[in-house]
Amino acid sequence: MRRFKFKQVENYIALFKKIAEGVFAELSEGNLAKANEYLQTCQQKAIELGEFIEKEEGLGHATVSVLEEFCEVIYQVNEGILGEDGLAPEVAKVSLEKTVDRIAASAAKDIVINKVVVFLPYKASMWDSLETVWERKKAELNTDAYVIPIPYFEKNPDGSVKEVIYEGDQYPESVPVVSYEEFDFEAARPDEIYIHNPYDDLNFVTSVHPFFYSENLKKYTDKLIYIPYFVLAEPNLDDPDVVENNKHFALTKGVVNADEVIVQSEAMKEVYVRALVGHFGEESRPVWENKIKGTGSPKFEKILAMKDQDIEIPKDWLKIIEKPDGTHKKIVFYNIGVVPMLNAEDKMVEKIEDVLKIFKENKDDVALLWRPHPLMISTLESMMPELAERYKSIVEKYKAEGWGIYDDTADMDRSIIISDAYYGDQSSIVQLYEKLEKPIMIQNPDVLNAI
């Protein structure tokens, strides 16, 4: 039985207890007719509950047997009330309450609670922010865990919808995907829903379908849980600017609407709490302290679990990675962040060209693995169309020349694991390289090295 249906069982049991108290009160006042009315109502409700449980759990259920005994007790109490000698109010109350307690004990023991947990990733490349949680949930007894990729929209510069994107075919074969069009959220009423997009209608570049906005999903679940798709540099809580620098991560609709928010550390939780209290007032502190959990990012769990695994490298990548003698070149993961690109504009384009020239000159010893930010092109097209064209021309030339790897697959973790070092902008990816204790080099767009 689902939890939300079991609540109906609990409501019936609570009603039985109130009726027992009512019978006691009416008998104490000598109101036999009213006490008799209560007992008739109680018997009818006991029959209703039995039918409900049989419908959900099948015939012959143990709790139904206790309810049948309860009906007999109700009958005996009623007979005692109407008898010549009457029935003491205390005796009637104890008789009813003892059987109600047996009903409650049987319900708790014999009715199996089945959970439905739903995960709603929108970009396949961000699935690692939910994957280890899904693995734990699907291993739980009497739990159905569904992965339901949801569609999202890319926007034009004027905010209109440019394209609808659905990446449900990009998940690993080990992840069974359920169609968002076939899953009935109202009928299923998931016990928990996990999301990793917190923006609802406030993202200028992309938007998930409005049905999947956090404020709407709350209607269909008892517990909405938000886990960021990113990890950040660990905050210095003594830095007076730490809240100002990070508050835009905390002040999102997903954080505010969620019943639980899971962030990467206790220090990050403190930043979120400070930002939210600063916005909503000191009286709101208990809400955020209870809601936000600094128990760690699933992204860290996933990458640390992968480091000791054998990773299959695509054959076309091996052609670039392997030297003529069969040994492997050093692999450098190259990353450009969206924000640095928007801030530096033409300067960053020149930097990318400079970096590619240097790595091309050293391609016999070092393999470049360029993995773009998954929203780079859509962001540039939405906010800086001219810059987008320059950037795309560089990408196409790089791919056509074929001397380096261009990874735009959904599996970022594979690239992190097989690479030997990180080079590029400050990014959440840097935190993953720190966890793996691999070298990290941050690029400076003001410095050009190629001659």
C-alpha positions, -999 to +999 in steps of 0.1 A: +000+000+000+012+035-008+020+059+021-006+084+011-033+056+012-020+043+045-027+077+059-064+069+053-059+038+075-044+060+102-072+084+099-098+057+105-079+044+135-077+080+149-115+082+144-121+049+163-101+063+192-122+095+192-154+075+191-143+054+221-138+086+240-172+099+228-189+067+240-172+071+274-183+107+276-219+100+266-223+070+289-209+091+318-236+116+311-263+089+308-269+096+271-274+060+260-290+069+227-260+091+217-236+064+228-255+039+207-253+063+177-215+065+181-212+028+181-233+024+150-211+049+132-180+031+145-192-002+131-199+013+097-165+029+095-149-004+106-166-021+077-155+007+053-119+003+064-120-034+060-133-031+024-106-005+017-078-027+030-091-057+010-092-037-021-056-026-016-041-057+000-064-085-011-088-108+007-079-125+040-057-097+052-047-100+089-058-064+097-093-071+083-096-101+107-089-077+136-115-053+122-140-081+122-132-088+158-137-051+164-171-052+150-179-080+174-166-060+203-187-030+192-218-053+191-210-066+226-205-031+240-238-020+225-256-050+239-241-042+273-253-006+272-288-017+263-289-045+288-308-043+321-276-038+342-261-014+317-223-011+311-198+010+330-184+038+308-148+027+318-155-009+307-169+002+273-139+025+267-113+000+276-129-027+255-130-005+225-095+010+229-078-024+234-092-036+201-083-003+184-048-007+196-047-042+181-059-028+148-032-001+148-005-028+157-017-051+129-018-022+103+018-012+112+030-048+111+010-064+083+004-037+058+035-033+036+042+003+026+054+007-010+073+038-019+074+055-053+104+078-058+109+098-090+140+114-104+135+142-130+169+150-147+167+173-177+202+172-191+218+137-194+252+152-187+240+163-153+226+129-143+257+123-121+242+147-096+214+122-089+227+089-100+241+075-067+209+086-048+188+067-074+210+036-070+204+036-032+167+042-037+161+014-062+179-010-038+155-002-010+129-028-001+094-021-014+106+009-034+100+017-071+125+043-083+117+059-117+141+079-138+120+103-159+140+126-181+121+158-188+121+181-218+136+215-217+135+246-240+163+266-254+154+303-257+160+330-283+175+363-273+140+378-270+130+350-245+108+331-269+112+293-272+137+283-299+138+246-296+124+218-274+151+192-264+146+158-249+177+137-239+160+105-227+179+084-252+213+095-238+213+077-205+234+046-197+218+013-206+218+004-169+194+032-163+158+023-173+141+055-185+104+061-182+086+085-206+074+117-190+044+115-213+033+081-199+038+087-162+007+099-144+019+121-116-015+127-101-024+090-099+011+078-088+015+106-062+053+099-057+065+098-021+096+117-032+105+137-063+142+147-069+151+176-092+184+192-101+171+223-120+161+250-095+153+279-118+117+273-129+109+303-151+139+324-141+165+311-165+172+333-195+188+306-216+169+274-209+137+263-191+123+229-183+086+224-192+064+245-169+047+213-156+081+204-140+086+238-122+092+232-085+062+252-075+040+228-096+057+195-086+049+202-049+012+194-058+021+158-066+044+147-038+049+147-001+086+155-004+103+175-031+141+173-029+165+195-048+202+186-054+223+210-073+237+198-106+270+215-098+296+217-070+313+249-059+346+258-044+344+252-006+334+285+010+355+304+035+330+313+062+352+340+075+352+358+042+328+388+046+318+385+009+311+347+009+273+351+011+272+379-015+293+357-039+271+327-035+236+339-028+223+335-063+227+298-059+206+298-027+179+323-038+162+302-064+127+289-066+139+253-064+156+259-030+126+279-016+100+254-028+118+222-020+111+203+012+147+193+014+179+206-002+211+186-003+243+205-007+280+195-009+291+203+027+281+218+061+300+249+052+279+253+020+248+247+040+258+276+063+262+299+032+228+289+019+212+295+053+228+329+057+217+340+023+181+328+028+179+344+063+193+376+049+165+376+023+135+363+042+144+375+077+158+360+109+125+344+119+128+321+089+161+306+101+146+274+116+130+266+082+163+268+064+183+250+091+159+221+089+154+220+052+190+223+040+213+193+045+251+195+041+255+158+036+276+159+004+271+160-034+263+127-053+288+140-079+316+134-055+303+099-047+300+090-084+335+102-094+352+086-064+335+053-071+346+054-107+383+061-101+391+024-094+370+011-123+382+002-158+369+028-182+362+019-218+378+045-241+361+051-275+381+037-304+383+071-322+397+086-290+423+059-287+436+069-322+445+103-307+456+091-273+480+062-283+515+068-294+531+048-322+547+025-296+513+017-280+518+038-249+494+066-240+501+103-242+492+125-212+456+136-215+446+171-206+409+180-200+402+214-214+372+234-202+358+269-208+331+282-185+301+300-197+305+330-173+342+336-182+332+335-219+305+360-214+327+383-194+358+381-216+340+378-250+366+384-279+395+380-255+383+345-246+379+335-282+415+346-288+425+326-257+408+294-270+426+298-304+459+303-286+454+272-264+444+250-294+475+261-313+498+252-284+483+218-279+483+211-317+520+218-317+525+193-289+500+167-300+527+140-303+532+141-265+499+154-251+463+146-261+438+174-257+403+164-245+381+194-250+348+191-233+325+221-237+301+233-211+267+216-220+250+250-222+278+270-239+264+273-274+228+277-264+239+304-239+259+323-265+232+320-291+207+334-267+228+362-252+256+369-277+247+356-312+278+371-330+302+356-304+283+323-308+292+322-345+329+327-339+329+301-312+311+275-333+336+281-362+365+273-339+348+242-327+341+230-362+376+236-373+390+217-343+367+187-349+375+187-387+413+187-381+409+156-358+441+160-338+423+163-305+393+149-288+360+168-287+336+153-260+300+165-261+286+132-249+264+129-217+292+111-198+315+138-183+329+115-156+345+092-182+366+122-195+376+132-159+387+097-150+408+090-181+425+125-181+457+132-163+451+169-156+427+198-158+432+230-177+407+258-181+385+281-162+373+280-126+344+255-127+325+229-106+347+204-125+377+217-107+362+204-074+360+169-089+397+170-099+406+181-064+388+150-050+408+129-074+440+147-064+449+154-101+468+185-113+447+216-119+458+246-140+435+277-143+438+296-176+443+334-178+426+349-209+450+379-207+480+356-213+486+343-248+515+319-254+514+310-291+539+327-313 
